[in-house]
Amino acid sequence: MTPAKHVRGVEDLGKDGILEILELSNHFLEVSNRRIPKVPALRGKTVANLFFEDSTRTRLSFEKAAKRLSADVMNFSVSSSSVKKGESLRDTVETISAMGVEAIVVRHRSVGVPWMLTQWTDASIINAGDGAHEHPTQSLADCYTITQQLGSLAGKRIVIVGDIKHSRVARSNVKAFSALGASVALVAPPTLLPPSIENWPVDIIPDLDVAIKEADVIYLLRMQLERQEESLVPSLREYTNLYGLTFDRSKQLQKTALVMHPGPMNRGVEISGNVPNLPNAVITNQVGNGVIVRMAVLYHILGSGIALAGLNSEDEDND
Ligand code: NCD
């Protein structure tokens, strides 16, 4: 297929694009396991990371992914930039673009910012999270993790639990999981379901103790208190009783069911302190795979024409 120019949402890739990224990820997993996990695929290209919202794993993994591909990386964070002096989003992007960048990775609290950016720059845009809208590379990390563990997503039951309304991870994952043939169920208090839910390809199951038994994957979401204007649950303790994956509740899971969470976790709210240590919890695999799939995304977008087979690590070239 023709490589996508941008990855702003899951639709920019579609089913074929997702499958291509997962396939490429196998190659970059092998690269990442080498003694020197660095290949010259994007030598001479520049990737700018523009983070207007806080991030730990997404920002660091994009940086690591770009560096493993030998791209130059420019990191921008709002707290130390001229945005503090009132510079607009457009002027910021045009300034960065004028320095010569091939890709801009952007995270912003407003929905639609990655689409806006394409009007102001010729660079490829990768969405690292726009408000409560989309987070496509998190989805790719999750699809890759499930594929590694269960073989594929086809026919699997994936139960997503928690603050769906404010979750860009849930929106991108519902699209990606169903595109790959999984059946998705959502479990949440009615106040934490979005108004548009009838149009989503999902089942709503009110009771977690019912949904948990049929799950091949249980996917927990953080309570996004920073996006909630009012209190949407009576108390966090009550939320945990009804919707938290406590250690006791986890005993109802099938033996092979995966426990997933995109991070950051609120231990003791949506997930009990010891549940991330269960043998079937793959939360740290999701983080590690975040680097791998982001290498695949950057290569897919910027590396066309460079043969994968010729990508030796720099020391191996000299052996
Ligand atoms: C998520 C995010 O920022 O959207 N985290 C992540 O990128 N792994 C989820 C969250 O903040 O809860």
py3Dmol code that shows the C-alpha trace and the ligand (Angstrom):
import py3Dmol

protein = """\
ATOM      1  CA  MET A   1       0.000   0.000   0.000  1.00  0.00           C
ATOM      2  CA  THR A   2       1.044   3.646  -0.422  1.00  0.00           C
ATOM      3  CA  PRO A   3       2.414   4.810   2.928  1.00  0.00           C
ATOM      4  CA  ALA A   4       0.196   7.227   4.864  1.00  0.00           C
ATOM      5  CA  LYS A   5       1.488  10.818   4.926  1.00  0.00           C
ATOM      6  CA  HIS A   6       0.043  11.466   8.400  1.00  0.00           C
ATOM      7  CA  VAL A   7      -1.092   9.415  11.393  1.00  0.00           C
ATOM      8  CA  ARG A   8      -3.609  11.804  12.957  1.00  0.00           C
ATOM      9  CA  GLY A   9      -6.216   9.167  13.734  1.00  0.00           C
ATOM     10  CA  VAL A  10      -6.732   5.440  13.231  1.00  0.00           C
ATOM     11  CA  GLU A  11      -8.549   6.209   9.936  1.00  0.00           C
ATOM     12  CA  ASP A  12      -5.333   7.553   8.382  1.00  0.00           C
ATOM     13  CA  LEU A  13      -4.048   3.965   8.468  1.00  0.00           C
ATOM     14  CA  GLY A  14      -7.201   1.860   8.167  1.00  0.00           C
ATOM     15  CA  LYS A  15      -7.095  -1.903   8.638  1.00  0.00           C
ATOM     16  CA  ASP A  16      -4.369  -2.465   6.000  1.00  0.00           C
ATOM     17  CA  GLY A  17      -2.191   0.295   7.403  1.00  0.00           C
ATOM     18  CA  ILE A  18      -2.516  -1.049  10.949  1.00  0.00           C
ATOM     19  CA  LEU A  19      -1.561  -4.536   9.766  1.00  0.00           C
ATOM     20  CA  GLU A  20       1.412  -3.128   7.887  1.00  0.00           C
ATOM     21  CA  ILE A  21       2.640  -1.308  11.021  1.00  0.00           C
ATOM     22  CA  LEU A  22       2.259  -4.514  13.073  1.00  0.00           C
ATOM     23  CA  GLU A  23       4.265  -6.419  10.453  1.00  0.00           C
ATOM     24  CA  LEU A  24       6.996  -3.734  10.410  1.00  0.00           C
ATOM     25  CA  SER A  25       7.037  -3.836  14.209  1.00  0.00           C
ATOM     26  CA  ASN A  26       8.277  -7.436  14.110  1.00  0.00           C
ATOM     27  CA  HIS A  27      11.315  -6.185  12.219  1.00  0.00           C
ATOM     28  CA  PHE A  28      11.931  -3.303  14.633  1.00  0.00           C
ATOM     29  CA  LEU A  29      11.532  -5.648  17.613  1.00  0.00           C
ATOM     30  CA  GLU A  30      14.412  -7.649  16.166  1.00  0.00           C
ATOM     31  CA  VAL A  31      16.423  -4.416  15.705  1.00  0.00           C
ATOM     32  CA  SER A  32      15.673  -3.414  19.304  1.00  0.00           C
ATOM     33  CA  ASN A  33      17.018  -6.712  20.602  1.00  0.00           C
ATOM     34  CA  ARG A  34      20.396  -6.215  18.892  1.00  0.00           C
ATOM     35  CA  ARG A  35      23.520  -5.312  20.845  1.00  0.00           C
ATOM     36  CA  ILE A  36      23.390  -1.863  19.255  1.00  0.00           C
ATOM     37  CA  PRO A  37      19.681  -1.243  18.641  1.00  0.00           C
ATOM     38  CA  LYS A  38      20.159   1.536  16.124  1.00  0.00           C
ATOM     39  CA  VAL A  39      19.805   1.575  12.326  1.00  0.00           C
ATOM     40  CA  PRO A  40      20.460   4.396   9.827  1.00  0.00           C
ATOM     41  CA  ALA A  41      16.931   4.336   8.307  1.00  0.00           C
ATOM     42  CA  LEU A  42      16.110   8.004   8.930  1.00  0.00           C
ATOM     43  CA  ARG A  43      19.597   9.508   8.866  1.00  0.00           C
ATOM     44  CA  GLY A  44      19.328  13.173   7.809  1.00  0.00           C
ATOM     45  CA  LYS A  45      15.612  13.453   8.695  1.00  0.00           C
ATOM     46  CA  THR A  46      14.334  15.526  11.596  1.00  0.00           C
ATOM     47  CA  VAL A  47      11.433  14.687  13.905  1.00  0.00           C
ATOM     48  CA  ALA A  48      10.058  17.446  16.181  1.00  0.00           C
ATOM     49  CA  ASN A  49       8.184  16.466  19.344  1.00  0.00           C
ATOM     50  CA  LEU A  50       5.661  19.187  20.260  1.00  0.00           C
ATOM     51  CA  PHE A  51       4.091  18.456  23.606  1.00  0.00           C
ATOM     52  CA  PHE A  52       1.568  21.017  24.850  1.00  0.00           C
ATOM     53  CA  GLU A  53       0.278  18.538  27.462  1.00  0.00           C
ATOM     54  CA  ASP A  54       2.106  16.447  30.039  1.00  0.00           C
ATOM     55  CA  SER A  55       3.489  13.096  28.991  1.00  0.00           C
ATOM     56  CA  THR A  56       5.999  10.552  30.218  1.00  0.00           C
ATOM     57  CA  ARG A  57       5.822   7.400  28.135  1.00  0.00           C
ATOM     58  CA  THR A  58       4.533   8.792  24.847  1.00  0.00           C
ATOM     59  CA  ARG A  59       7.105  11.609  24.625  1.00  0.00           C
ATOM     60  CA  LEU A  60      10.042   9.478  25.736  1.00  0.00           C
ATOM     61  CA  SER A  61       9.100   6.603  23.450  1.00  0.00           C
ATOM     62  CA  PHE A  62       8.780   8.847  20.386  1.00  0.00           C
ATOM     63  CA  GLU A  63      12.204  10.283  21.188  1.00  0.00           C
ATOM     64  CA  LYS A  64      13.743   6.851  21.632  1.00  0.00           C
ATOM     65  CA  ALA A  65      12.073   5.524  18.478  1.00  0.00           C
ATOM     66  CA  ALA A  66      13.367   8.408  16.349  1.00  0.00           C
ATOM     67  CA  LYS A  67      16.889   8.060  17.777  1.00  0.00           C
ATOM     68  CA  ARG A  68      16.972   4.299  17.144  1.00  0.00           C
ATOM     69  CA  LEU A  69      16.249   5.133  13.504  1.00  0.00           C
ATOM     70  CA  SER A  70      19.097   7.734  13.505  1.00  0.00           C
ATOM     71  CA  ALA A  71      16.769  10.707  12.934  1.00  0.00           C
ATOM     72  CA  ASP A  72      17.607  14.088  14.478  1.00  0.00           C
ATOM     73  CA  VAL A  73      15.154  14.955  17.244  1.00  0.00           C
ATOM     74  CA  MET A  74      13.929  18.363  18.387  1.00  0.00           C
ATOM     75  CA  ASN A  75      12.027  18.367  21.659  1.00  0.00           C
ATOM     76  CA  PHE A  76       9.627  21.165  22.465  1.00  0.00           C
ATOM     77  CA  SER A  77       7.761  21.490  25.710  1.00  0.00           C
ATOM     78  CA  VAL A  78       5.475  24.360  26.377  1.00  0.00           C
ATOM     79  CA  SER A  79       6.827  25.234  29.808  1.00  0.00           C
ATOM     80  CA  SER A  80      10.196  26.349  28.392  1.00  0.00           C
ATOM     81  CA  SER A  81       9.023  27.859  25.063  1.00  0.00           C
ATOM     82  CA  SER A  82       7.776  31.171  23.654  1.00  0.00           C
ATOM     83  CA  VAL A  83       4.196  29.867  24.046  1.00  0.00           C
ATOM     84  CA  LYS A  84       4.676  31.203  27.579  1.00  0.00           C
ATOM     85  CA  LYS A  85       5.181  34.647  25.976  1.00  0.00           C
ATOM     86  CA  GLY A  86       1.896  34.321  24.080  1.00  0.00           C
ATOM     87  CA  GLU A  87       3.097  32.828  20.789  1.00  0.00           C
ATOM     88  CA  SER A  88       0.231  31.167  18.896  1.00  0.00           C
ATOM     89  CA  LEU A  89       0.044  27.520  17.840  1.00  0.00           C
ATOM     90  CA  ARG A  90       0.281  28.540  14.189  1.00  0.00           C
ATOM     91  CA  ASP A  91       3.380  30.709  14.713  1.00  0.00           C
ATOM     92  CA  THR A  92       5.002  27.969  16.794  1.00  0.00           C
ATOM     93  CA  VAL A  93       4.418  25.361  14.090  1.00  0.00           C
ATOM     94  CA  GLU A  94       5.530  27.667  11.269  1.00  0.00           C
ATOM     95  CA  THR A  95       8.710  28.486  13.217  1.00  0.00           C
ATOM     96  CA  ILE A  96       9.581  24.841  13.765  1.00  0.00           C
ATOM     97  CA  SER A  97       8.685  24.015  10.184  1.00  0.00           C
ATOM     98  CA  ALA A  98      10.969  26.784   8.857  1.00  0.00           C
ATOM     99  CA  MET A  99      13.938  25.056  10.499  1.00  0.00           C
ATOM    100  CA  GLY A 100      13.323  21.999   8.319  1.00  0.00           C
ATOM    101  CA  VAL A 101      11.472  19.035   9.831  1.00  0.00           C
ATOM    102  CA  GLU A 102      10.053  15.997   8.108  1.00  0.00           C
ATOM    103  CA  ALA A 103       7.654  14.962  10.896  1.00  0.00           C
ATOM    104  CA  ILE A 104       5.943  16.687  13.799  1.00  0.00           C
ATOM    105  CA  VAL A 105       4.633  14.635  16.708  1.00  0.00           C
ATOM    106  CA  VAL A 106       1.999  16.675  18.533  1.00  0.00           C
ATOM    107  CA  ARG A 107       0.059  16.369  21.781  1.00  0.00           C
ATOM    108  CA  HIS A 108      -2.478  19.069  22.621  1.00  0.00           C
ATOM    109  CA  ARG A 109      -5.462  19.414  24.920  1.00  0.00           C
ATOM    110  CA  SER A 110      -7.722  20.548  22.020  1.00  0.00           C
ATOM    111  CA  VAL A 111      -9.506  18.103  19.738  1.00  0.00           C
ATOM    112  CA  GLY A 112      -8.471  18.346  16.078  1.00  0.00           C
ATOM    113  CA  VAL A 113      -5.087  20.078  16.475  1.00  0.00           C
ATOM    114  CA  PRO A 114      -3.209  17.460  14.356  1.00  0.00           C
ATOM    115  CA  TRP A 115      -5.610  18.128  11.455  1.00  0.00           C
ATOM    116  CA  MET A 116      -5.168  21.908  11.854  1.00  0.00           C
ATOM    117  CA  LEU A 117      -1.393  21.583  11.708  1.00  0.00           C
ATOM    118  CA  THR A 118      -1.483  20.083   8.219  1.00  0.00           C
ATOM    119  CA  GLN A 119      -2.676  23.497   6.922  1.00  0.00           C
ATOM    120  CA  TRP A 120       0.470  25.226   8.222  1.00  0.00           C
ATOM    121  CA  THR A 121       3.283  22.824   7.405  1.00  0.00           C
ATOM    122  CA  ASP A 122       4.301  20.287   4.769  1.00  0.00           C
ATOM    123  CA  ALA A 123       5.703  17.982   7.462  1.00  0.00           C
ATOM    124  CA  SER A 124       3.984  14.694   8.292  1.00  0.00           C
ATOM    125  CA  ILE A 125       1.859  14.947  11.427  1.00  0.00           C
ATOM    126  CA  ILE A 126       1.624  12.219  14.050  1.00  0.00           C
ATOM    127  CA  ASN A 127      -1.001  12.594  16.760  1.00  0.00           C
ATOM    128  CA  ALA A 128       0.320  11.851  20.253  1.00  0.00           C
ATOM    129  CA  GLY A 129      -3.082  12.656  21.784  1.00  0.00           C
ATOM    130  CA  ASP A 130      -5.590  15.448  20.996  1.00  0.00           C
ATOM    131  CA  GLY A 131      -7.906  16.173  23.922  1.00  0.00           C
ATOM    132  CA  ALA A 132     -10.349  13.323  24.458  1.00  0.00           C
ATOM    133  CA  HIS A 133     -10.326  12.481  20.746  1.00  0.00           C
ATOM    134  CA  GLU A 134      -7.592  10.141  19.423  1.00  0.00           C
ATOM    135  CA  HIS A 135      -4.282   8.557  20.393  1.00  0.00           C
ATOM    136  CA  PRO A 136      -3.522   6.277  17.438  1.00  0.00           C
ATOM    137  CA  THR A 137       0.017   5.204  18.358  1.00  0.00           C
ATOM    138  CA  GLN A 138      -1.148   4.004  21.791  1.00  0.00           C
ATOM    139  CA  SER A 139      -3.643   1.831  19.901  1.00  0.00           C
ATOM    140  CA  LEU A 140      -0.899   0.430  17.708  1.00  0.00           C
ATOM    141  CA  ALA A 141       1.144  -0.465  20.809  1.00  0.00           C
ATOM    142  CA  ASP A 142      -1.944  -2.162  22.257  1.00  0.00           C
ATOM    143  CA  CYS A 143      -2.796  -4.054  19.047  1.00  0.00           C
ATOM    144  CA  TYR A 144       0.813  -5.233  18.805  1.00  0.00           C
ATOM    145  CA  THR A 145       0.847  -6.357  22.456  1.00  0.00           C
ATOM    146  CA  ILE A 146      -2.380  -8.344  22.032  1.00  0.00           C
ATOM    147  CA  THR A 147      -1.131  -9.896  18.779  1.00  0.00           C
ATOM    148  CA  GLN A 148       2.118 -10.985  20.470  1.00  0.00           C
ATOM    149  CA  GLN A 149       0.244 -12.577  23.373  1.00  0.00           C
ATOM    150  CA  LEU A 150      -2.869 -14.036  21.731  1.00  0.00           C
ATOM    151  CA  GLY A 151      -1.826 -14.466  18.080  1.00  0.00           C
ATOM    152  CA  SER A 152      -4.373 -12.009  16.701  1.00  0.00           C
ATOM    153  CA  LEU A 153      -7.337  -9.859  17.676  1.00  0.00           C
ATOM    154  CA  ALA A 154      -9.818 -11.634  15.419  1.00  0.00           C
ATOM    155  CA  GLY A 155     -12.733 -13.068  17.392  1.00  0.00           C
ATOM    156  CA  LYS A 156     -11.351 -11.897  20.744  1.00  0.00           C
ATOM    157  CA  ARG A 157     -13.546 -10.228  23.358  1.00  0.00           C
ATOM    158  CA  ILE A 158     -11.955  -7.016  24.618  1.00  0.00           C
ATOM    159  CA  VAL A 159     -13.586  -5.343  27.628  1.00  0.00           C
ATOM    160  CA  ILE A 160     -12.663  -1.666  28.143  1.00  0.00           C
ATOM    161  CA  VAL A 161     -13.497  -0.369  31.611  1.00  0.00           C
ATOM    162  CA  GLY A 162     -13.686   3.114  33.072  1.00  0.00           C
ATOM    163  CA  ASP A 163     -13.704   6.726  31.986  1.00  0.00           C
ATOM    164  CA  ILE A 164     -14.588   6.178  28.324  1.00  0.00           C
ATOM    165  CA  LYS A 165     -16.054   9.650  27.941  1.00  0.00           C
ATOM    166  CA  HIS A 166     -12.750  11.483  28.411  1.00  0.00           C
ATOM    167  CA  SER A 167     -10.468   8.834  26.932  1.00  0.00           C
ATOM    168  CA  ARG A 168      -8.716   9.312  23.597  1.00  0.00           C
ATOM    169  CA  VAL A 169      -7.196   5.870  24.132  1.00  0.00           C
ATOM    170  CA  ALA A 170     -10.680   4.311  24.231  1.00  0.00           C
ATOM    171  CA  ARG A 171     -11.781   6.132  21.066  1.00  0.00           C
ATOM    172  CA  SER A 172      -8.756   5.029  19.052  1.00  0.00           C
ATOM    173  CA  ASN A 173      -8.827   1.528  20.501  1.00  0.00           C
ATOM    174  CA  VAL A 174     -12.500   0.907  19.735  1.00  0.00           C
ATOM    175  CA  LYS A 175     -11.746   1.744  16.078  1.00  0.00           C
ATOM    176  CA  ALA A 176      -8.529  -0.244  15.835  1.00  0.00           C
ATOM    177  CA  PHE A 177      -9.692  -3.306  17.818  1.00  0.00           C
ATOM    178  CA  SER A 178     -12.900  -3.624  15.804  1.00  0.00           C
ATOM    179  CA  ALA A 179     -11.071  -3.037  12.492  1.00  0.00           C
ATOM    180  CA  LEU A 180      -8.915  -6.071  13.369  1.00  0.00           C
ATOM    181  CA  GLY A 181     -11.973  -8.228  14.091  1.00  0.00           C
ATOM    182  CA  ALA A 182     -12.250  -8.083  17.881  1.00  0.00           C
ATOM    183  CA  SER A 183     -15.610  -7.605  19.603  1.00  0.00           C
ATOM    184  CA  VAL A 184     -15.466  -4.737  22.070  1.00  0.00           C
ATOM    185  CA  ALA A 185     -17.530  -4.306  25.232  1.00  0.00           C
ATOM    186  CA  LEU A 186     -17.524  -1.164  27.357  1.00  0.00           C
ATOM    187  CA  VAL A 187     -18.145  -1.092  31.098  1.00  0.00           C
ATOM    188  CA  ALA A 188     -18.564   2.328  32.751  1.00  0.00           C
ATOM    189  CA  PRO A 189     -20.862   4.345  34.964  1.00  0.00           C
ATOM    190  CA  PRO A 190     -23.481   5.988  32.677  1.00  0.00           C
ATOM    191  CA  THR A 191     -21.969   9.415  33.475  1.00  0.00           C
ATOM    192  CA  LEU A 192     -18.649   8.302  32.002  1.00  0.00           C
ATOM    193  CA  LEU A 193     -20.046   7.092  28.665  1.00  0.00           C
ATOM    194  CA  PRO A 194     -20.005   9.618  25.788  1.00  0.00           C
ATOM    195  CA  PRO A 195     -23.342  10.884  24.382  1.00  0.00           C
ATOM    196  CA  SER A 196     -22.511   9.549  20.887  1.00  0.00           C
ATOM    197  CA  ILE A 197     -22.148   5.969  22.087  1.00  0.00           C
ATOM    198  CA  GLU A 198     -25.009   4.499  19.958  1.00  0.00           C
ATOM    199  CA  ASN A 199     -22.841   4.951  16.867  1.00  0.00           C
ATOM    200  CA  TRP A 200     -19.883   3.040  18.249  1.00  0.00           C
ATOM    201  CA  PRO A 201     -19.322  -0.620  17.226  1.00  0.00           C
ATOM    202  CA  VAL A 202     -19.509  -1.846  20.843  1.00  0.00           C
ATOM    203  CA  ASP A 203     -21.718  -3.578  23.406  1.00  0.00           C
ATOM    204  CA  ILE A 204     -22.377  -1.811  26.678  1.00  0.00           C
ATOM    205  CA  ILE A 205     -22.329  -4.102  29.719  1.00  0.00           C
ATOM    206  CA  PRO A 206     -23.355  -2.364  32.952  1.00  0.00           C
ATOM    207  CA  ASP A 207     -21.903  -4.941  35.355  1.00  0.00           C
ATOM    208  CA  LEU A 208     -18.142  -5.570  35.436  1.00  0.00           C
ATOM    209  CA  ASP A 209     -18.662  -8.895  37.232  1.00  0.00           C
ATOM    210  CA  VAL A 210     -20.616 -10.117  34.183  1.00  0.00           C
ATOM    211  CA  ALA A 211     -18.240  -8.698  31.554  1.00  0.00           C
ATOM    212  CA  ILE A 212     -15.052  -9.892  33.234  1.00  0.00           C
ATOM    213  CA  LYS A 213     -15.910 -13.579  32.750  1.00  0.00           C
ATOM    214  CA  GLU A 214     -16.074 -13.311  28.975  1.00  0.00           C
ATOM    215  CA  ALA A 215     -12.949 -11.150  28.558  1.00  0.00           C
ATOM    216  CA  ASP A 216      -9.925 -12.275  26.555  1.00  0.00           C
ATOM    217  CA  VAL A 217      -8.523  -8.854  27.403  1.00  0.00           C
ATOM    218  CA  ILE A 218      -9.556  -6.478  30.188  1.00  0.00           C
ATOM    219  CA  TYR A 219      -8.398  -2.945  29.422  1.00  0.00           C
ATOM    220  CA  LEU A 220      -8.568  -0.453  32.295  1.00  0.00           C
ATOM    221  CA  LEU A 221      -8.626   3.323  31.869  1.00  0.00           C
ATOM    222  CA  ARG A 222      -7.493   6.064  34.181  1.00  0.00           C
ATOM    223  CA  MET A 223     -10.110   8.339  35.689  1.00  0.00           C
ATOM    224  CA  GLN A 224      -9.271  11.532  33.732  1.00  0.00           C
ATOM    225  CA  LEU A 225     -10.005  14.002  36.520  1.00  0.00           C
ATOM    226  CA  GLU A 226      -8.219  16.814  34.636  1.00  0.00           C
ATOM    227  CA  ARG A 227     -10.847  16.626  31.828  1.00  0.00           C
ATOM    228  CA  GLN A 228     -13.898  16.416  34.109  1.00  0.00           C
ATOM    229  CA  GLU A 229     -15.672  19.691  34.817  1.00  0.00           C
ATOM    230  CA  GLU A 230     -17.875  18.249  37.513  1.00  0.00           C
ATOM    231  CA  SER A 231     -17.801  15.263  39.780  1.00  0.00           C
ATOM    232  CA  LEU A 232     -19.096  12.378  37.664  1.00  0.00           C
ATOM    233  CA  VAL A 233     -18.864   9.610  40.249  1.00  0.00           C
ATOM    234  CA  PRO A 234     -20.194   9.883  43.797  1.00  0.00           C
ATOM    235  CA  SER A 235     -16.867   8.803  45.309  1.00  0.00           C
ATOM    236  CA  LEU A 236     -13.684   7.110  44.152  1.00  0.00           C
ATOM    237  CA  ARG A 237     -14.210   4.377  46.740  1.00  0.00           C
ATOM    238  CA  GLU A 238     -17.623   3.540  45.266  1.00  0.00           C
ATOM    239  CA  TYR A 239     -16.114   3.655  41.761  1.00  0.00           C
ATOM    240  CA  THR A 240     -13.463   1.109  42.790  1.00  0.00           C
ATOM    241  CA  ASN A 241     -16.097  -1.166  44.336  1.00  0.00           C
ATOM    242  CA  LEU A 242     -18.125  -1.276  41.124  1.00  0.00           C
ATOM    243  CA  TYR A 243     -15.569  -0.735  38.349  1.00  0.00           C
ATOM    244  CA  GLY A 244     -12.085  -1.303  39.783  1.00  0.00           C
ATOM    245  CA  LEU A 245      -9.996  -4.390  39.013  1.00  0.00           C
ATOM    246  CA  THR A 246      -9.342  -5.405  42.594  1.00  0.00           C
ATOM    247  CA  PHE A 247      -7.261  -8.467  43.382  1.00  0.00           C
ATOM    248  CA  ASP A 248     -10.414 -10.367  44.443  1.00  0.00           C
ATOM    249  CA  ARG A 249     -12.258  -9.453  41.282  1.00  0.00           C
ATOM    250  CA  SER A 250      -9.290 -10.474  39.136  1.00  0.00           C
ATOM    251  CA  LYS A 251      -9.870 -14.083  40.291  1.00  0.00           C
ATOM    252  CA  GLN A 252     -12.922 -14.159  37.993  1.00  0.00           C
ATOM    253  CA  LEU A 253     -10.745 -13.629  34.904  1.00  0.00           C
ATOM    254  CA  GLN A 254     -10.115 -16.535  32.572  1.00  0.00           C
ATOM    255  CA  LYS A 255      -6.609 -17.974  33.123  1.00  0.00           C
ATOM    256  CA  THR A 256      -5.320 -16.641  29.796  1.00  0.00           C
ATOM    257  CA  ALA A 257      -7.013 -13.218  29.925  1.00  0.00           C
ATOM    258  CA  LEU A 258      -4.667 -10.239  29.548  1.00  0.00           C
ATOM    259  CA  VAL A 259      -4.774  -7.245  31.895  1.00  0.00           C
ATOM    260  CA  MET A 260      -3.911  -3.976  30.127  1.00  0.00           C
ATOM    261  CA  HIS A 261      -3.683  -0.275  31.037  1.00  0.00           C
ATOM    262  CA  PRO A 262      -2.197   2.571  28.939  1.00  0.00           C
ATOM    263  CA  GLY A 263      -0.703   4.311  31.998  1.00  0.00           C
ATOM    264  CA  PRO A 264      -0.399   6.396  34.019  1.00  0.00           C
ATOM    265  CA  MET A 265      -2.159   4.152  36.556  1.00  0.00           C
ATOM    266  CA  ASN A 266      -4.078   5.375  39.568  1.00  0.00           C
ATOM    267  CA  ARG A 267      -3.257   2.401  41.757  1.00  0.00           C
ATOM    268  CA  GLY A 268      -6.046   1.808  44.231  1.00  0.00           C
ATOM    269  CA  VAL A 269      -8.693   3.448  41.989  1.00  0.00           C
ATOM    270  CA  GLU A 270      -9.172   1.592  38.664  1.00  0.00           C
ATOM    271  CA  ILE A 271      -6.587  -1.084  39.468  1.00  0.00           C
ATOM    272  CA  SER A 272      -5.397  -2.498  42.797  1.00  0.00           C
ATOM    273  CA  GLY A 273      -1.760  -2.148  43.738  1.00  0.00           C
ATOM    274  CA  ASN A 274      -0.846  -5.815  43.191  1.00  0.00           C
ATOM    275  CA  VAL A 275      -2.857  -6.531  40.007  1.00  0.00           C
ATOM    276  CA  PRO A 276      -0.182  -5.081  37.637  1.00  0.00           C
ATOM    277  CA  ASN A 277       2.142  -7.835  38.942  1.00  0.00           C
ATOM    278  CA  LEU A 278      -0.153 -10.711  37.912  1.00  0.00           C
ATOM    279  CA  PRO A 279       1.415 -13.073  35.339  1.00  0.00           C
ATOM    280  CA  ASN A 280      -1.098 -12.042  32.666  1.00  0.00           C
ATOM    281  CA  ALA A 281      -0.710  -8.300  33.195  1.00  0.00           C
ATOM    282  CA  VAL A 282       1.095  -6.918  30.129  1.00  0.00           C
ATOM    283  CA  ILE A 283       1.244  -3.252  31.117  1.00  0.00           C
ATOM    284  CA  THR A 284       5.027  -2.989  30.873  1.00  0.00           C
ATOM    285  CA  ASN A 285       4.920  -4.859  27.530  1.00  0.00           C
ATOM    286  CA  GLN A 286       2.606  -2.085  26.281  1.00  0.00           C
ATOM    287  CA  VAL A 287       5.238   0.500  27.238  1.00  0.00           C
ATOM    288  CA  GLY A 288       8.103  -1.395  25.583  1.00  0.00           C
ATOM    289  CA  ASN A 289       6.025  -1.999  22.468  1.00  0.00           C
ATOM    290  CA  GLY A 290       5.281   1.733  22.383  1.00  0.00           C
ATOM    291  CA  VAL A 291       8.863   2.300  21.254  1.00  0.00           C
ATOM    292  CA  ILE A 292       8.716  -0.519  18.683  1.00  0.00           C
ATOM    293  CA  VAL A 293       5.461   0.570  16.992  1.00  0.00           C
ATOM    294  CA  ARG A 294       6.571   4.215  16.953  1.00  0.00           C
ATOM    295  CA  MET A 295       9.729   3.123  15.110  1.00  0.00           C
ATOM    296  CA  ALA A 296       7.441   1.333  12.653  1.00  0.00           C
ATOM    297  CA  VAL A 297       5.214   4.428  12.253  1.00  0.00           C
ATOM    298  CA  LEU A 298       8.171   6.772  11.640  1.00  0.00           C
ATOM    299  CA  TYR A 299       9.686   4.322   9.157  1.00  0.00           C
ATOM    300  CA  HIS A 300       6.326   3.827   7.392  1.00  0.00           C
ATOM    301  CA  ILE A 301       5.856   7.588   6.994  1.00  0.00           C
ATOM    302  CA  LEU A 302       9.406   8.801   6.351  1.00  0.00           C
ATOM    303  CA  GLY A 303      11.442   5.797   5.270  1.00  0.00           C
ATOM    304  CA  SER A 304       9.843   4.716   2.015  1.00  0.00           C
ATOM    305  CA  GLY A 305      12.462   3.675  -0.481  1.00  0.00           C
ATOM    306  CA  ILE A 306      14.901   2.478   2.190  1.00  0.00           C
ATOM    307  CA  ALA A 307      15.081  -1.308   2.099  1.00  0.00           C
ATOM    308  CA  LEU A 308      14.536  -2.956   5.463  1.00  0.00           C
ATOM    309  CA  ALA A 309      16.859  -5.806   4.581  1.00  0.00           C
ATOM    310  CA  GLY A 310      19.802  -3.408   4.232  1.00  0.00           C
ATOM    311  CA  LEU A 311      19.346  -1.912   7.674  1.00  0.00           C
ATOM    312  CA  ASN A 312      22.333  -3.170   9.615  1.00  0.00           C
ATOM    313  CA  SER A 313      23.286  -1.662  12.940  1.00  0.00           C
ATOM    314  CA  GLU A 314      26.214   0.711  12.609  1.00  0.00           C
ATOM    315  CA  ASP A 315      28.774  -1.589  14.259  1.00  0.00           C
ATOM    316  CA  GLU A 316      27.711  -4.535  12.118  1.00  0.00           C
ATOM    317  CA  ASP A 317      28.413  -2.468   8.979  1.00  0.00           C
ATOM    318  CA  ASN A 318      32.023  -2.221  10.094  1.00  0.00           C
ATOM    319  CA  ASP A 319      32.505  -5.847  11.151  1.00  0.00           C
TER     320      ASP A 319
END
"""
ligand_1 = """\
12
NCD
C -2.901 8.238 28.048
C -3.049 9.616 27.478
O -2.303 10.529 27.771
O -3.946 9.730 26.677
N -1.630 7.881 28.417
C -0.726 7.512 27.463
O -0.457 8.221 26.519
N -0.165 6.300 27.591
C -3.943 7.884 29.027
C -4.155 8.731 30.234
O -3.667 9.849 30.350
O -4.866 8.243 31.104
"""
view = py3Dmol.view(width=600, height=400)
view.addModel(protein, "pdb")
view.setStyle({"model": 0}, {"cartoon": {"style": "trace"}})
view.addModel(ligand_1, "xyz")
view.setStyle({"model": 1}, {"stick": {}})
view.zoomTo()
view.show()
